[in-house]
Amino acid sequence: MKKLLSFIYLMLVTLSFAKAESNVEMADGLYSSGKIYVVVGCLVIIVLGVFAYLFNLDKRLKKVENNFEKKK
């Protein structure tokens, strides 16, 4: 839980710095039309999906390792 909270904190800090120094014309256009939230939302969904996949994979690997240890 600590790792998740620290990750969220670091993401928020990074986003605040990125927003403060945005001189990119495309980002200004997306921000003014409100589409930047769609982009950020998609990125968040992708990152959460990758983390869910890795968490699930880790859980399955632990299960296989435990079964392997029991058979020895």
ChimeraX attribute file (.defattr): number of C-alpha atoms within 10 A of each C-alpha:
attribute: neighborCount
match mode: 1-to-1
recipient: residues
	/A:1	6
	/A:2	7
	/A:3	8
	/A:4	9
	/A:5	10
	/A:6	11
	/A:7	12
	/A:8	12
	/A:9	12
	/A:10	12
	/A:11	11
	/A:12	12
	/A:13	12
	/A:14	11
	/A:15	12
	/A:16	11
	/A:17	10
	/A:18	11
	/A:19	13
	/A:20	8
	/A:21	8
	/A:22	11
	/A:23	10
	/A:24	8
	/A:25	9
	/A:26	11
	/A:27	14
	/A:28	14
	/A:29	12
	/A:30	14
	/A:31	14
	/A:32	10
	/A:33	10
	/A:34	11
	/A:35	13
	/A:36	16
	/A:37	12
	/A:38	11
	/A:39	13
	/A:40	12
	/A:41	12
	/A:42	12
	/A:43	12
	/A:44	12
	/A:45	12
	/A:46	12
	/A:47	12
	/A:48	12
	/A:49	12
	/A:50	12
	/A:51	12
	/A:52	12
	/A:53	12
	/A:54	12
	/A:55	12
	/A:56	12
	/A:57	12
	/A:58	12
	/A:59	12
	/A:60	12
	/A:61	12
	/A:62	12
	/A:63	12
	/A:64	12
	/A:65	12
	/A:66	11
	/A:67	11
	/A:68	10
	/A:69	9
	/A:70	8
	/A:71	7
	/A:72	5
